[in-house]
Amino acid sequence: MSSLRRRLGRLDWLSLIIVVLLLLVGVITLLSTQLKPDGSFDFHGIVASQLLFIGVGLVVYIVIALFFDFSYLRYLPVAGGLFAVGVILLLYTVFMGVGGAESGADRWIRIGSMTIQPSEFVKVILIIWTSAVLSYKDRIGEVRAVALTLIGLGILVALLLAQPHLGMTVLYVALWGVMVFTVFEEQKRNAMGVAIFVLAIIGGAGFALHAGSIGVTGLALSGILSVFAMAGDERYKKFFVVVTAISMVSAVLVYGGARHIHLADYQKARVEAFLNPNEGDEAAQFNRRQAIIAIGSGRLTGKGFGLGTQSRLKILPERTNDFIFAVFAEQFGFLGSFALMILYFALVGRIFYLYRHMRSGLFASLLVTGIAWKLFLEISLNLATNMGMIPQTGIPLPMMSSGGSIMLSTLISLALVQAVVVASKDVDESINGFVDTKDILL
């Protein structure tokens, strides 16, 4: 009992409180979409299901946070085994998955009467796999470690594209990129290199999608940064020459590949709706327009709980998952949305703060920062979709969107952060402890 009490005392209670508040806000918002004609709310169905997943998720959260020794994930056989499970799940989804007739994407697998989305859980596996391999960079070499994680990423991305799920693909690539960037030395130099590369890719994609202004802007900015970078520190001149060459070649490949890649009809419609807001497929335009209308109609203080026109009249599509932020914004306005953003980014900031102040070794640091970036990217992509800043991605809002897969994967990942925090308080600053590479089996 005394050991359990000590572990409870080591929990990061601030992040746990924020998580509970976000879960509460999510349930309230979801309930507001279930208004009956007589003015009452339907507590059954989707709300009951969400409460069930929250209950199961919190139990799993506490068990992992208090009793799970996360250091076992550092062993390559364990991380590799998890990666293999993830590949099997995605393979099964490609060949045996189910999906909606509207999207034509088979992203779920059926287990009895339930369906789960494996890509949500494989996202966590990607973080564990990447963290484990990169923690060996001093032993096997930085380049080899990055190359190994890149091969793993390529396998997962190929399986995601086969579903297809472009939004999740972008999220996987971005997540891997920021984790690799975190572990590199000379981050200012690397940041400039990443900017040159990303802008070149945007330029190539812009031309491929017949968005000439985007293409010209991306390539021009990439070229300008390259010139400044190569004229700067002499030590990095060769580095930036190579980066520029790779970026330009990649832009050409993206241009050629994007023009020939097969996109599902609904994916083409979403991209066209974004690039040409006043033209294109009416259904794709409808989703985007109604979300923007819902957010704008909330104004400063919102219409009030359950009084959102877009959700009450069921005008807003996917109001319980992808567009739940628009539902919230319509009912609680700018002030409510601002408070919600404070909660979300306070949680992300808290995790980054824990990452900066922990002393549990490279694997633990990478694991925690990977989870922080996962949460940040999910929030950012969902909000950008709701506001019409990017095409619809299919990325739900963590802890608010309906769905058991996103709920459980989010709570599992946050529980791993707590497990690291609890364990890190047992590690002396002068000892690398349970993550010493000399004691790890390859």
C-alpha positions in Angstrom: 0.0 0.0 0.0 2.8 2.4 0.8 4.4 1.7 -2.6 1.1 2.4 -4.3 0.8 5.6 -2.3 4.3 6.7 -3.4 3.5 6.1 -7.0 0.3 8.0 -6.7 2.3 10.9 -5.3 4.6 10.8 -8.3 1.9 11.1 -10.9 1.8 14.4 -12.8 -1.6 15.5 -11.4 -1.7 18.7 -13.5 -1.8 16.8 -16.8 -4.3 14.3 -15.4 -6.6 17.0 -14.4 -6.4 18.6 -17.8 -7.2 15.2 -19.4 -10.3 14.8 -17.3 -11.5 18.3 -18.1 -11.1 17.7 -21.8 -12.9 14.3 -21.6 -15.7 16.1 -19.7 -15.9 18.8 -22.4 -16.0 16.2 -25.1 -18.9 14.3 -23.5 -20.9 17.5 -23.1 -20.3 18.5 -26.7 -21.2 15.1 -28.0 -24.3 15.1 -25.9 -25.3 18.4 -27.5 -25.5 16.7 -30.9 -28.0 14.2 -29.6 -31.0 16.5 -29.1 -34.4 14.8 -29.6 -37.4 16.6 -31.2 -39.1 16.8 -27.8 -36.1 18.8 -26.4 -34.6 16.0 -24.4 -31.2 14.4 -25.1 -30.4 10.9 -26.1 -28.1 9.5 -23.5 -28.0 6.1 -25.2 -26.2 5.1 -28.4 -23.2 7.2 -29.2 -23.0 9.0 -25.9 -23.2 5.7 -23.9 -20.6 4.2 -26.2 -18.3 7.1 -25.7 -18.7 6.9 -21.9 -17.9 3.2 -22.0 -14.6 3.9 -23.9 -13.7 6.7 -21.6 -14.2 4.4 -18.6 -12.2 1.6 -20.1 -9.5 4.1 -21.2 -9.1 5.6 -17.8 -8.8 2.2 -16.2 -6.0 1.3 -18.7 -4.5 4.8 -18.1 -4.2 4.2 -14.4 -2.8 0.6 -14.8 -0.1 1.7 -17.2 0.7 4.9 -15.3 1.1 3.2 -11.9 2.2 -0.4 -12.7 3.7 -0.7 -16.2 7.5 -0.7 -16.5 7.9 1.3 -19.8 11.6 0.5 -20.0 10.8 -2.9 -21.5 9.7 -1.1 -24.6 13.3 0.0 -25.1 14.4 -3.6 -25.9 14.6 -3.9 -29.7 12.9 -7.4 -29.7 9.9 -5.9 -27.8 9.7 -2.7 -30.0 10.2 -4.9 -33.1 7.5 -7.3 -32.0 5.1 -4.4 -31.5 6.0 -3.0 -34.9 5.3 -6.5 -36.5 1.9 -6.5 -34.8 1.2 -3.1 -36.2 2.1 -4.2 -39.7 -0.1 -7.3 -39.4 -3.0 -5.1 -38.2 -2.6 -2.7 -41.2 -2.3 -5.6 -43.6 -5.5 -7.2 -42.2 -7.2 -3.8 -42.6 -6.1 -3.5 -46.3 -7.5 -7.0 -47.2 -10.3 -7.5 -44.7 -11.2 -4.0 -43.5 -14.6 -2.4 -43.5 -15.5 1.2 -44.2 -18.1 3.7 -45.1 -19.7 3.6 -48.5 -19.4 7.4 -48.8 -15.6 7.5 -48.5 -14.8 4.1 -50.0 -11.9 3.8 -47.5 -11.6 0.5 -45.5 -9.9 1.8 -42.3 -11.6 -0.4 -39.7 -11.6 -4.0 -38.8 -14.6 -5.7 -37.2 -14.4 -7.6 -33.9 -17.7 -9.0 -33.1 -20.2 -6.2 -33.1 -17.4 -3.6 -32.7 -15.1 -1.9 -35.1 -11.6 -0.5 -34.4 -9.3 1.6 -36.5 -5.8 0.0 -36.2 -4.0 3.0 -37.6 -4.8 4.9 -34.4 -3.0 2.3 -32.3 -0.2 1.8 -34.8 0.5 5.5 -34.4 1.6 4.8 -30.9 3.6 1.8 -32.0 5.4 4.0 -34.5 6.5 6.3 -31.7 7.7 3.4 -29.6 9.6 1.8 -32.5 11.2 5.1 -33.6 12.2 5.9 -30.0 13.7 2.5 -29.4 15.8 2.4 -32.6 17.0 6.0 -32.3 18.0 5.4 -28.7 20.8 3.2 -30.1 22.2 5.9 -32.4 25.4 6.1 -30.5 25.9 2.4 -30.7 24.9 1.6 -34.3 25.4 5.1 -35.8 23.1 7.9 -36.4 22.6 7.4 -40.1 21.9 3.6 -39.7 19.4 4.3 -36.9 17.5 6.9 -38.9 17.6 4.6 -42.0 16.1 1.7 -40.0 13.3 3.9 -38.7 12.7 5.3 -42.3 12.3 1.7 -43.6 9.8 1.0 -40.9 7.9 4.3 -41.7 7.9 3.4 -45.4 6.2 0.1 -44.7 3.5 1.7 -42.6 3.0 4.5 -45.1 2.5 2.0 -48.0 -0.1 0.2 -46.0 -1.9 3.4 -45.1 -2.0 4.5 -48.7 -3.5 1.2 -49.7 -6.5 1.8 -47.4 -6.4 4.7 -48.5 -5.9 7.3 -45.6 -3.8 10.3 -46.8 -4.5 12.3 -43.7 -3.1 9.6 -41.4 -0.2 9.2 -43.8 0.7 12.8 -43.5 0.5 12.5 -39.7 2.8 9.5 -39.6 5.4 11.2 -41.8 5.3 14.4 -39.8 5.5 12.5 -36.5 8.5 10.5 -37.6 10.1 13.7 -39.0 9.9 15.7 -35.8 11.2 12.8 -33.7 14.2 12.3 -36.0 14.8 16.1 -35.9 14.7 16.0 -32.1 17.5 13.5 -31.9 19.9 15.2 -34.4 22.7 17.5 -33.4 23.0 21.1 -34.8 19.2 21.7 -34.8 19.4 25.2 -36.2 21.2 23.9 -39.2 18.7 21.0 -39.5 15.7 23.3 -39.2 17.0 25.3 -42.2 17.5 22.1 -44.1 14.0 20.8 -43.3 12.5 24.2 -44.4 14.3 24.0 -47.7 13.1 20.5 -48.3 9.5 21.0 -47.2 9.1 24.2 -49.3 10.4 22.4 -52.3 8.0 19.5 -51.8 5.1 22.0 -51.5 6.3 23.6 -54.7 6.3 20.3 -56.6 2.9 19.3 -55.2 1.5 22.8 -56.0 2.3 22.4 -59.7 1.0 18.8 -59.8 -2.3 20.0 -58.4 -2.5 22.9 -60.9 -2.1 25.4 -58.1 0.6 27.5 -59.8 0.8 30.2 -57.2 1.5 27.7 -54.5 4.1 25.9 -56.7 6.0 29.1 -57.5 5.9 30.3 -53.9 7.2 27.1 -52.5 10.0 26.7 -55.0 11.0 30.3 -54.8 11.2 30.3 -51.0 13.1 27.1 -51.0 15.6 28.5 -53.5 16.0 31.8 -51.5 16.6 29.9 -48.2 19.2 27.7 -50.0 21.1 30.7 -51.3 21.2 32.3 -47.8 22.1 28.9 -46.2 25.0 28.2 -48.5 26.3 31.8 -48.2 26.3 31.5 -44.4 28.5 29.3 -42.1 31.3 27.7 -44.3 31.2 24.5 -42.2 27.7 23.7 -43.5 28.1 24.7 -47.1 28.4 21.1 -48.4 25.5 20.1 -46.2 23.2 22.6 -47.7 24.4 21.9 -51.3 23.4 18.3 -50.7 20.1 19.3 -49.1 19.3 21.6 -52.0 20.0 19.0 -54.6 17.9 16.4 -52.8 15.1 18.9 -52.4 15.0 19.8 -56.0 15.1 16.2 -57.1 12.3 15.4 -54.6 10.2 18.2 -55.9 10.4 16.8 -59.4 9.6 13.3 -58.2 6.6 14.7 -56.2 5.4 16.5 -59.3 5.6 13.4 -61.5 4.3 11.1 -58.8 1.4 13.3 -57.8 0.2 13.5 -61.4 0.0 9.8 -61.7 -0.9 8.6 -58.2 -4.4 7.1 -57.9 -6.6 9.1 -55.6 -10.1 7.9 -54.6 -12.9 10.1 -55.8 -13.7 11.5 -52.4 -10.0 12.4 -51.9 -9.9 14.3 -55.3 -13.1 16.1 -54.3 -11.7 17.2 -51.0 -8.5 18.6 -52.6 -10.4 20.3 -55.4 -12.9 21.8 -52.8 -9.9 23.3 -50.9 -8.1 24.6 -54.0 -11.3 25.9 -55.7 -13.7 26.9 -52.9 -16.4 28.2 -55.3 -16.2 25.2 -57.7 -15.9 21.4 -57.7 -17.9 18.7 -56.0 -20.9 20.1 -54.1 -20.8 17.4 -51.4 -17.1 18.1 -50.6 -17.8 21.9 -50.6 -20.8 21.4 -48.4 -18.7 19.8 -45.6 -16.2 22.6 -45.6 -18.7 25.4 -45.9 -21.0 24.2 -43.1 -18.1 23.8 -40.7 -17.0 27.3 -41.3 -20.5 28.6 -41.0 -20.9 26.8 -37.7 -17.7 28.3 -36.3 -18.5 31.8 -37.5 -22.1 31.7 -36.3 -20.9 31.1 -32.7 -19.5 34.7 -32.6 -18.1 35.8 -29.2 -20.1 33.8 -26.7 -21.9 31.1 -28.8 -25.6 30.2 -29.1 -25.7 28.1 -26.0 -25.6 24.4 -25.1 -27.8 22.4 -27.5 -28.8 25.4 -29.5 -26.3 25.2 -32.3 -28.3 25.3 -35.6 -25.8 23.2 -37.6 -25.7 20.4 -35.1 -29.3 20.5 -33.9 -30.7 20.3 -37.4 -28.1 17.8 -38.4 -26.8 20.1 -41.2 -23.2 19.8 -40.2 -21.7 16.5 -41.5 -19.6 14.2 -39.3 -20.5 16.5 -36.4 -19.7 13.8 -33.8 -16.1 13.1 -35.0 -14.1 15.1 -37.5 -16.1 18.3 -37.1 -16.9 18.2 -33.4 -14.8 21.4 -32.9 -17.2 23.3 -35.2 -20.1 22.0 -33.0 -18.4 23.3 -29.9 -17.5 26.6 -31.4 -21.1 27.2 -32.6 -22.4 26.6 -29.1 -19.8 28.3 -27.0 -18.3 30.9 -29.4 -14.9 32.4 -29.6 -14.4 32.6 -25.8 -15.3 29.0 -25.3 -13.1 27.9 -28.2 -10.2 30.0 -26.8 -10.6 28.3 -23.4 -10.7 24.9 -25.1 -7.4 25.7 -26.9 -5.8 26.8 -23.7 -6.7 23.4 -22.2 -5.3 21.5 -25.2 -2.1 23.4 -25.5 -1.6 23.5 -21.7 -1.6 19.7 -21.9 0.9 19.7 -24.8 3.0 22.3 -23.1 3.0 20.3 -19.9 4.2 17.2 -21.6 7.0 19.1 -23.3 7.9 20.6 -19.9 8.1 17.1 -18.4 10.3 16.1 -21.3 12.7 19.0 -20.7 13.0 18.2 -17.0 13.1 14.4 -16.9 16.4 12.4 -16.5 15.4 9.0 -17.7 17.6 8.6 -20.7 17.3 9.1 -24.4 14.5 6.5 -25.0 12.3 8.0 -22.4 12.9 11.5 -23.7 12.1 10.5 -27.3 9.0 8.5 -26.2 7.6 11.5 -24.3 8.4 14.1 -26.9 6.9 11.8 -29.6 3.6 11.6 -27.7 3.6 15.4 -27.2 4.1 15.9 -31.0 1.4 13.3 -31.7 -1.1 15.2 -29.7 0.0 18.6 -31.1 -0.2 17.4 -34.7 -3.6 15.8 -34.2 -5.1 18.9 -32.7 -3.6 21.2 -35.3 -4.7 19.1 -38.3 -8.2 18.8 -36.9 -8.6 22.5 -36.2 -7.1 23.4 -39.6 -9.7 21.1 -41.2 -12.6 22.6 -39.3 -11.5 26.1 -40.3 -11.1 25.3 -43.9 -7.3 25.9 -43.9 -6.5 22.5 -45.3 -8.5 19.7 -47.1 -10.5 17.4 -44.9 -8.0 14.9 -43.4 -10.1 12.5 -41.4 -8.0 13.2 -38.3 -10.3 13.3 -35.2 -9.9 15.7 -32.3 -8.3 13.8 -29.3 -10.6 13.3 -26.3 -13.5 15.0 -27.9 -14.3 13.2 -31.2 -16.5 10.1 -30.9 -14.8 6.7 -31.4 -13.2 4.1 -29.3 -9.9 3.8 -31.2 -8.9 7.4 -31.0 -10.0 7.6 -27.3 -8.1 4.4 -26.2 -5.0 5.2 -28.3 -4.9 8.8 -26.8 -5.3 7.6 -23.2 -2.7 4.8 -23.7 -0.1 7.3 -25.1 -0.8 9.8 -22.2 -0.5 6.9 -19.7 3.0 6.1 -21.1 4.0 9.7 -20.3 2.8 9.2 -16.7 4.7 5.9 -16.5 7.9 7.7 -17.5 7.3 10.5 -15.0 6.6 8.0 -12.2 9.7 6.0 -13.0 12.0 8.9 -13.7 11.8 10.1 -10.1 13.6 6.9 -9.1 16.6 7.6 -11.4 19.6 9.5 -10.1 21.0 12.2 -12.3 24.4 10.6 -12.5 23.1 7.2 -13.7 21.5 6.4 -17.0 19.6 3.7 -15.1 17.3 1.4 -16.9 18.1 2.8 -20.3 21.8 2.2 -20.3 22.6 0.9 -23.8 25.3 -1.4 -22.5 22.7 -3.4 -20.6 20.2 -3.7 -23.4 19.8 -6.8 -25.5 19.9 -6.2 -29.2 
